[in-house]
């Protein structure tokens, strides 16, 4: 059915992320399939809306000591530690391979300092094969991975420094959920010049081996991804869309536990313009194609001409007025919740 997108009567799945038009709203998430070549044997990458590379840093990184991945109920905990070949090898060997992928390619960029981010972004932006960069300011499994992603002032400084060197491509900022107010982080990124947001990165978590009484991951903690985080990710996307991105006109790339077209549709209804698939690729590398086909059928069933008609189209809960947000709690709902909590505490006491 994916091939039907070219049919004149087929729904239009194209979306815009900054100045880049994607043929459909489905991308791969950073860190799940290398630099593209590793993923190419499993499906035709030209069918994707976009591909996001694993993180690139100025110097090569071996990553954290194994064990670096552990499966959890409904997801996966990882502490890879941004293992990558480094900027020089990426530009010399990986970028020429990227040229033949046939999809818009975004490079995830990480660093220890503002200068690191600026150096990587400057060189990557000069490559015409690259559609844009995604600033990884929210990696929870390296020593300083959350430094820029948890303080609005630091994030604003970083984006302001990077913005002048990203002149050709799209500048995307990837937000962490491990913050007090993710909307404040979104405002900082957008105010400093971000073209788009991607959200959310993984949630901090830990798994302990009860026999050894030690954390399973050598790093101790790691980032939780997979279906378990999807409802939280959908909520945060809708919150940022409603409070910041919608009025700013800045697109959101939603991610977090997406496995099916219904999952993708949830994110789009919540306010995402596009979605990224990550952990599901380890189960079925063809997941993005099934999502593309499912979204096409969904639009056709609803009689909609474009996927863009669904962006932010979530309706308020039953009983709430049309002016109230999809996930907002009106006074009545808040009062019911307060009563329920009081009943719960009374039962426990």
N, C-alpha and C positions, 0 to 999 in steps of 0.2 A: 504493500500500500504506500510505502515511502516513495516509490517511483511515481505515484499518482500526483505528487506535488507539482509536477510539471504540466499536468493536465489543466486546460483552461478553466474547468469547473471545480478543481480541487481547492480546498481552503488554503489561504496564504499563511505560511508559518514563519515568514521572515520577520525579524526584529532588528532594531538598531541599538547597539551599545556604543555610545559616543558617536564618532564618525564612521564606525564600522557597521556594515549591514551583514547580519548572519542569515544564512538560508533557512535556518530553523533555530528554535531557542534552546537546543540541547547541546551542552558541552561536557567534556570530561573535567573532573576536578584535579587540581594539582596533586602530584605525589602518587597517583594511582597507576600510572602507565608510562613512567619514564619520560622520554623526550619525543615519543611518537613512533619511532621505528619498532620499539618493543611491542607496541599495541597493534601495529599494522597487520600482522598475520591473522588477526582474529576478526576483522571486519574492514570494509572499505571506508577509510577515514573521510573520504569526500562526502559521505552521507551525513556527517556530523555538522552541527552549526559551528562548533569550534572545539579546539583542543588546547588544554592548559598544561604546560610542562611542569616537571617537578622543580623545586626551588633551585635557583642559581645564586651562588655567592661569589665574591671576588676570588677567593682562594678555594681550592678543592677541600671537601670535607668528607671524612670517612664515616661520619655519623656516630651514633651512640653505640656502646658495647652491646652485643646480644645478651639476653633475649630482648627483642625490640617490638614484637607483636604478640598479642594474646587475644583469642576470641572470647567474647562475653555474650550473655544472653541478649539477643537483639542487636548485636553490634561487634565492634572490634576496638581494642585499645592499642595505640601504637606510640612508639617513642623512637622513630627512625633517627631523628636528630639532623635533618636537612642534609643527608648524604648526597653529594653531587660532584661532578667532574671539575667544577670551577669555571670561571668566566672565560679564560683563554681557550680551553679545550671546547667549551660550548660553542664559542663563536667560530672556531676553526673547523670543528668536526660535526657538531650537531646541527648548526644552522643550515649548512648545505643540504642535509637530509630533510630538514623541515620544509624546504622549498618544494619538495615533491609530495607533500602530504595531501594537498587539495582541500584543506580546511583552514579557516582562520585560526592562527596560532597565537596564544598569549603566553608570555613567559612570567612565571612566578619568581619574584625577586626577594631575597632576604639579605640581612647584613647585621653586623655588630654595631655599626655607627651610621650616622647620616651620610658620611663620605662614602661608605661602602655602597649604600643604596644608590647614591648619585652616580658613582662610577659604573655600576652594572646597568642602570637604566640608560645612561648616555650611550654606551656601546650597543646595547640591545636595540634601542630606538633607531639607531642608524641602519639597521638591517631591514631592507624592504620586505623580507620574508615574514617579519613579525608584525602582527596586527596591534599588539599592545603589551603592556606590562601589568602584572598584578602584584601590588606590594604586600608581601607577607609580613604583617606587623603583629601577628597573633598566634605564632606557633607556641604551643604550651609545653613542648618537650625538649627545648634547649635552654641553656642557662639564662640567656637574656632575650628569649623569644617573645616575651610579652611586654618588653620595656616600652615600646612605642604604642602598643595596642591597648594599653589600659589607662593612659593619661591623655586627655584631650589636648593639652598644651604641647606635649611631646609629639603627638600625631600630627598636629597642625604644623609644627616646625619641620617635620620630615616631609610632609606633602608639599609644603612651600618650597623646600630645597630641591625636590625632585621635579616639580612641575616644569621649570624652565628647560630641563634637558629632555623631557618627553614632549617633543614637538610634532612628531609625525604620527605616532601611535596613540592608542587609548590608554589613559591612566586609571587603573582600577585599584581600589583599596579593599583588602580583605579584612573584615572585622571579626574580632573575638567575641564569643558569648560570655567570656569569663570577666565581665565588668559589671559595675553597679548600674550604669545607665548607657545602654548601647546607642540610644538616640543622640546622646552628647558626643559620642565618638563619631557618629555619622555626620553630625553638624560640623565637627572639626575637619573631617576629611573633605567634605563638600565645600566648606568655606575656604579651604586652602587650594582648591582647584581640581579635586577628583572628578573624572568624567563618569565614573560608575562605582558602585559598591558590590562586593561579593560577600555573602554572609549566609550561614555562619561557619566559622572554623570549628574545630573540635572542642568538646567540653572536657575539662580536667577530670581524670579519674584514676583509680588504683585498683589492682587485683592482688590479693594476698594468697599465697600458697599456705593452707592451714597446716600442712605437715611440716614444712620447713619454717613456717612463721615468718617468711620473708616476702617482700613484693615479688611478683612474677617477673616484671620488667626490670632490667638492670638499672634503668634510670629511676626506678621507684614509681613514678607516676607517668601518665601519658595522656594522649588525646583520644576521647571516645567519639566514635563515628558509627554510622549505621542506622537502621530503622528506629532504634530506641530514642534517638535525639530528634526525630522528625517533627513531632508536635511542638517541641520547644523552638526549633528552628523556624517553623511556619509562624509561630507567634511573634518571634523577634523580627522576621521579615515584615510582617504586617504592621508591627509597632513602628518600625523605621519608615516604612512606606507612608503610613498615616501621619506621622509626626514630623517627618523631614523630607523624604525623597520625592513624594508626590508633588508638593508645591515647588520644590527645587527643580523638577524636571530631570532628575538624575535616575537612571535605570539601576535596578538591583538584579544581580545574578544570585538566585537562591540555591542553597545547597544544605544537605543534612539529611541523610537517610533515604534518599530517593531511589526507589526500585521499580516503580510502575508509572504508567502514564497518569494514573489517578494521583499519585504522589506529586508528580510534576504539576498537574493542574491545580492542586492545592496551593503550591507556592505561587503560581501565576495569579490565581484568584486573590491571594493574600497581598499581591503587589509586585511580585518579581516579573521582570521582563524576560529573563532567561533562567535556565536551571543548569546545575552541574551535577554529574553523577560520579560518585567516587567508590565507596566501599562495595557497592553492588557489582562493580566490574570484576571483583575477585570471585564472585559466584557465577556470573554470566557476563562475559565480555561484550555480548551483543545487546545488553540492556538498553543502551541509548537508541538503538534502531527500533526496538520494540516500543519505546516511549514515543518516538517520532511517529510511528505508525498509529499508536493508540491516540495520540493527540489529534492526528489528522481525522481519524474516525469520529472522535468526540465532537470536533468542530462541525463535521458534516451532519452528525446526528442532531446537533443543536441548530443547524441552519445558519451558522456563522461563517462569514467570509474570511475572517482574519483572526489569528491568535491574539492579536493586539486588543481585540474587543474584550478579552478575558482579564487583562491586566488590572488588578485591583478591584475586580468586579464582585468580590465577596459581599453578600447581603447581610444586614444585621440579623441577629438572632430573632426568632419569633417573639413578638410582644414588645420589641423595641422600635422606636420611630426610625424613619428613613434617614434622619440626620445623624443617628448614632452609628459609630464605627462597628465593623463586623465583630471585632473581639472586645469592644468596649463593654464595661459593666455599667449599666444604668443604676440609678439610685435604688430601684427596687431589687435588682439582682445583688447589689452590694449588701443591702439589708438582709436578704435571704442568706447570703454567705455568712454574715456576722451571726445570725441566729443559729446557723448550722454549727459554726465554730463554738459558740457558747454551749450548745447542746453536747458537743463532743467533749469539751473540757469538763462539763458537769458530770458526764458519764465516767470519765477517767478519774475524776476526783472523788 
